[in-house]
Structure formats: structure tokens, C-alpha cells
Amino acid sequence: MAYCTPYSYLYLAIISCSLLTSTSVLAEVTDIAPTRITTVSVQSLVFFPSRNAPASTQAINHSKVPAQIGALVQSISVRVGDKVNQGQQLALLDCRDVTLNVSAQQAQLLQLKTNYQFQKRQLKRGNNLAKRKTIGEVELDKINTGVLTARAQLSAQKSQLDQALLNKGRCQIRAPFDGMVSKRLANVGEMIDKGRPVIELIELNNVEVTANVALGDTQSYNQAKSFYFESSAQQYPLVNRILLPLVLDKTRSRQARLNFSAIAAMPGLTGRLFWLSATPHLPAHILQLRNGSYGVFVVVNDQVKFIAIETAQEGRPIPIVDGEQWSDYPLVIDGRHGLVDGQKVAVIAIKSAQTQEELALSITTGAQQ
């Protein structure tokens, strides 16, 4: 059994008194000395986070130009790498048989034209004889039928001649658009069939970007206002053309097609498509959790105010959807971790504009990566 002397009670009383005195002094000091913090302006930290997806550049037209008739390749006037204009001759076929056919069709047309003129004269004579009652209706019908037949034969022959002339024009294989020769698919002296490719041509001045956008990113893509393609450390601004309304089975993504708004990249490049959110954001590291809600601290007069942001998520940039309500107030940076709503503070420093810009730049760069 422990034994307490009067001196023990006295000692305990002294300690209790000391603790009470220390607590009172600490409370008085707390009331007297506000928490020291550092602030920045909201605008200096605002950035627009980006999302990205794998992308590549594709020429709108990348064609294998075929021979439209079967013939012997007489000459090829271009080489790989040559730039050509629309309508320029690429290759020439040996078409002497086609030329002979044109001559034959022209002669046949002349013969039928002469016969048609004769039949019309016969009809004129028949009408005169019919007025004199020296020819019957049957004979007049035969003459009229002969005119109609000659006219039909003449029309058919004109079509035959047009086809022959068309084939003659096809002896020269011409470029369907401005572009560059990427391959020669035939050689001089080869006999090629109708439809066989002779030259592969790629369009250089009509290029678009194609990218596969993940299904989870389609909302941010549709809301984005700025797009660019990055490849080999170069960036090319883009304009969204369409996000196809179908899902690719293998990648579970949707294909996007975009046009270059300024200088176009070469076709065949691979890189990344970036799109910037249309909503301003703050960096994720300033986010604080108070009473189950995520938000930030701002300074109003000499006190801090906790601004809860419903759309904020831990570890993600903070969207500013109601920035007009509090964006004009200084934002607490240093000393924010122990703050409570309504606490008195003393601003000891305001970050310089240069420091803020560097911070925002580092945040943006990290978000893009």
C-alpha cells in the first residue's frame, strides 16, 4: 500500500498549476501570433491539362495508278521520289493497235454518215411522190424506216468511235493528283493487263492525323478546344474533323481524324495526339482534405477560407468550375497543411511572378507526360 505525504500533494498541485499556466500562455500566444503562410494568385497556377493518344499521319490519297487497257509498256517518265502534278504523264503504253482501231472506227462512221444522208434524201423524194399519188404508203414506210435505222447505226458508231478515242487517251498513264512517286510497279518492255498498277503515287499536300482515343477519354476529347500532333519533338496544331461513332473491337477505342491548321507534317509519321482541356485547372499537390471534402484554402482579409470543390479528386489536377467566386483571392501555398476554416493567418510572402510561372510550367509539363 502506497503512502502519500503532505509534500506529495503539494508537489502534484504545483505541477498541475504549471500545466494550466502553460496552456493559458500557449492559448494567449496562439491568439496573438497568427499562422504564417505564403500565398500566390490563382491565375498564376492555372493551367489546362492535356490527355494524349497514339497517332499517325496519313495521306488522304495514296494510290496505285493502274493501266486502263492491256498493252506493252513503252516508257516510264518518272522515278521514285519525283514530284508530279495532276495530269502529268507517268508512263506511255504501246498502243498502235488502238490507233488503228480509231482509224477503222472513223472510216465506219463516215460510211454510216453518208448512208444516213442518202436515206434522208430518199425520204424527201418519197414524200414528194406520195403527194402526187405515185407511191404507196408501204413503200413510204420502208423509206422512213431506212432513215431511222441509218440514224440509229450512226449514233451507235459515234459511241464506238468515242470508246476507241478514250482507249487511245488511256495509252498515256497520267497522275490523278499532285503528289510524289513512291514506287514503280512495272518496267519498260513488260506486257501488262488492264487494271494492273504501274505507278504508286502519294499525295503530300493533303495529309490528316488519325488517332485511337480510349473510351474513357472521349468526353475530355469532345470538350477540348485545342489539339496538336507531336512527333520527333515537333508540334503541329490541329483542328478536329470527326470522332468516328464506332468502337474498334481490338483496342476498345474510337478513331479520331484531324486536319492540320498550319504547316502539315509528312505522311507516315508516328507520334502522339494531345488535346488540352477547355476547363482551367490547379495543380493537384495543393489539394487539402477537410471534413470529408477536397478543396483549397484562400485568404479573405486576415483569415483563411476553405473552398470545397466537389469535382476534385485526390492526385488529379483540380478543375475550376466556379472560379469566379473565389479566384480573385490569394491562394495558400506554404503552411496550408495544418489550417482550419476561419483560422487567422499572417501572409509572410507572396510568390514572385517568375516563380509562379516556373511552377505552372513544371506542372503543365508533368501533366502532359
NORZIRA-V705923 format. One record per backbone hydrogen bond with DSSP energy under -1.0 kcal/mol. CO is the residue of the C=O (numbers start at 1). NH is the residue of the N-H. If there is no record, write none. Layout:
# NORZIRA-V705923
co=CO nh=NH
co=CO nh=NH
This chain:
# NORZIRA-V705923
co=5 nh=9
co=6 nh=10
co=7 nh=11
co=8 nh=12
co=9 nh=13
co=10 nh=14
co=11 nh=15
co=12 nh=16
co=13 nh=17
co=14 nh=18
co=15 nh=19
co=16 nh=20
co=17 nh=21
co=18 nh=22
co=19 nh=23
co=20 nh=24
co=21 nh=25
co=22 nh=26
co=23 nh=27
co=24 nh=28
co=25 nh=29
co=26 nh=30
co=27 nh=31
co=28 nh=32
co=29 nh=33
co=35 nh=346
co=37 nh=348
co=38 nh=333
co=39 nh=351
co=40 nh=331
co=42 nh=45
co=47 nh=281
co=49 nh=277
co=51 nh=275
co=53 nh=273
co=54 nh=212
co=55 nh=271
co=56 nh=210
co=57 nh=268
co=58 nh=208
co=61 nh=203
co=63 nh=201
co=65 nh=198
co=65 nh=199
co=67 nh=195
co=71 nh=192
co=72 nh=94
co=73 nh=189
co=75 nh=92
co=79 nh=82
co=82 nh=181
co=84 nh=179
co=85 nh=88
co=88 nh=175
co=90 nh=77
co=91 nh=173
co=92 nh=74
co=92 nh=75
co=95 nh=99
co=96 nh=100
co=97 nh=101
co=98 nh=102
co=99 nh=103
co=100 nh=104
co=101 nh=105
co=102 nh=106
co=103 nh=107
co=104 nh=108
co=105 nh=109
co=106 nh=110
co=107 nh=111
co=108 nh=112
co=109 nh=113
co=110 nh=114
co=111 nh=115
co=112 nh=116
co=113 nh=117
co=114 nh=118
co=115 nh=119
co=116 nh=120
co=117 nh=121
co=118 nh=122
co=119 nh=123
co=120 nh=124
co=121 nh=125
co=122 nh=126
co=123 nh=127
co=124 nh=128
co=125 nh=129
co=126 nh=130
co=127 nh=131
co=128 nh=132
co=129 nh=134
co=136 nh=140
co=137 nh=141
co=138 nh=142
co=139 nh=143
co=140 nh=144
co=141 nh=145
co=142 nh=146
co=143 nh=147
co=144 nh=148
co=145 nh=149
co=146 nh=150
co=147 nh=151
co=148 nh=152
co=149 nh=153
co=150 nh=154
co=151 nh=155
co=152 nh=156
co=153 nh=157
co=154 nh=158
co=155 nh=159
co=156 nh=160
co=157 nh=161
co=158 nh=162
co=159 nh=163
co=160 nh=164
co=161 nh=165
co=162 nh=166
co=163 nh=167
co=164 nh=168
co=165 nh=169
co=166 nh=170
co=168 nh=171
co=169 nh=172
co=171 nh=93
co=173 nh=90
co=173 nh=91
co=175 nh=87
co=179 nh=84
co=180 nh=202
co=181 nh=81
co=183 nh=200
co=187 nh=190
co=190 nh=73
co=192 nh=71
co=193 nh=196
co=196 nh=67
co=198 nh=185
co=199 nh=65
co=200 nh=182
co=200 nh=183
co=201 nh=63
co=202 nh=180
co=206 nh=60
co=208 nh=58
co=209 nh=258
co=210 nh=56
co=211 nh=256
co=213 nh=254
co=214 nh=217
co=215 nh=218
co=217 nh=221
co=218 nh=222
co=219 nh=223
co=226 nh=276
co=227 nh=238
co=228 nh=274
co=229 nh=236
co=230 nh=272
co=231 nh=234
co=234 nh=231
co=236 nh=229
co=237 nh=261
co=239 nh=259
co=242 nh=257
co=244 nh=246
co=248 nh=252
co=252 nh=215
co=253 nh=248
co=254 nh=213
co=255 nh=244
co=256 nh=211
co=257 nh=241
co=257 nh=242
co=258 nh=209
co=259 nh=239
co=269 nh=57
co=271 nh=55
co=272 nh=230
co=273 nh=53
co=274 nh=228
co=275 nh=51
co=276 nh=225
co=280 nh=320
co=281 nh=47
co=282 nh=318
co=283 nh=286
co=284 nh=287
co=288 nh=295
co=290 nh=293
co=293 nh=290
co=294 nh=309
co=295 nh=288
co=296 nh=307
co=297 nh=332
co=298 nh=305
co=300 nh=303
co=302 nh=345
co=303 nh=300
co=304 nh=342
co=305 nh=298
co=307 nh=296
co=309 nh=312
co=313 nh=316
co=318 nh=282
co=322 nh=325
co=323 nh=327
co=326 nh=329
co=330 nh=299
co=331 nh=40
co=334 nh=38
co=336 nh=339
co=340 nh=343
co=343 nh=304
co=344 nh=35
co=346 nh=37
co=349 nh=39
co=352 nh=356
co=353 nh=357
co=354 nh=358
co=355 nh=359
co=356 nh=360
co=357 nh=361
co=358 nh=362
co=359 nh=363
co=360 nh=364
co=361 nh=365
co=362 nh=366
co=363 nh=367
co=364 nh=368
co=365 nh=369
